[in-house]
């Protein structure tokens, strides 16, 4: 991260913050992970990296899910889903829908969970059909 900062590579700096967030989440230091992901998000928005922004929303969602804050986790995955749709990322759409479903399942909202799992299946089936060609 220091080198990226020194050479003015803002996108690299943003990705480095994101990687630190992933590392801290792996260590179960969720608050630190969230701080690094928020730094990453700020920079990736600044440089216009929509795919990176979506990935960071997913990382934030995972950290909040690890803390048991499933509502916030869902909110961040919904942001990731919106970006995935906007940039044409069907795998991101499927992953986001699946993880939103997990959040709703964790909250005991089984109908919402089932709807999102269904959306995930549709997205992955669309990807699968493209692979056949």
N, C-alpha and C positions, 0 to 999 in steps of 0.2 A: 504494500500500500504506500509506503514511504517513497519508493521509486516512482510509482505512478503519479503521486502528488508532485514530486520534484520535476518531472518532465511534462507536467500539465496534462496527463492522460486522465481526464475526469471520468470517462466511461470505465477505464481500468480501476480507478479508485472506487467507483461505485460497486463494481463486481467484487473487489477485494473486501469491502465492507460486508457485502452479502455472504462471501465465503466465511468471514469471521463469525457472522451470525449463525451460519450453519454449524460451525465448529462449537460455538457456545451452546447451541441447542443440543448437540450431541453430548455435551458435558452436563446437560440438564441445568444450565445457567440461563433460564428462559428470559429473565428481564434483560440481561446483557445481550442476548440474541436479538431481542426486540429492538434494543437501542441501535445495534449495528444494522439491522434490516431497515430501520427508519432512516438512518444515514444513507444507506444504499439507495433507498427509494427516492430520497430527495435529489440525489445526484443523477440517478437514471432518468427521472422526470426532467431535470434540467437539460440533459444532453439529448432528450427525445428518444430514448431507447424503450420503445413500447413493449417489446418482448421481455426485456430485462425487468421492466416495471411489473409486468404480469407475474413473472417468476418470483419477484420480491413479495408481491401480495400473497402468493402461495406460501412463501417462507414465513411471512408474518402470521398467516392463518395457522400454519403448523405449530408455531410457537405458542399462540394463544390457545390452540387446542390442547397442547401439552399442559397448559396451566388450568385446563378445565373450563375456559371461557369459550364455550361452543358458539354462542351468539356472535361474538366478535370474530371467531374463526370463520363462520358462515359469511359474515359481511366482507371479509377480505377475499374469500374464495369467489364471492359474487363479483367483486371488482376484477379479479383475475379472469373470470368467465367473460365479462364484458369486453375486456381487452382481447382475449382469444378470439371472440367472434369478430371484433373489429379488424384484427390483423389476419384473419383467415387461418387460424390454428385449430383444426378439428381435434387434434390429440389434446391440446390444452383445454378445449371445450369439454371433452370427455372426462379428463382428469378432474377438472374443476367441478363438474356436475356430480361426479362420484364422491368427491370430498365434501361437497355441500350436503349430499345425502348422508354421509357419515355424521356430519354435524347435527343434522336434524334427527337422525337415529339416536345420537347421544342425548338429545334433549327430549326423547320420547315422542317426537312428532313423526310418527311412522308413515303417515300418508304423504307428507312433504318429502320424507326420505325416499319413499318408493318412487315418487314422481321424478326426483333427481337421479335416482339410480336408472330409471327408464330413459331419461335424457342422455345419460352416459352411454348406455347400451346403443342408442341410436347414433350417437357421435362415433363410437368405435366401429359400429357396423358400416357407417359411411366410409371410414378410413379403410376398413377391411375390403369393401367393394372396390375401392380405388386400387388397392394392392393387387387385385385379381387381374387388372389390366396390365 
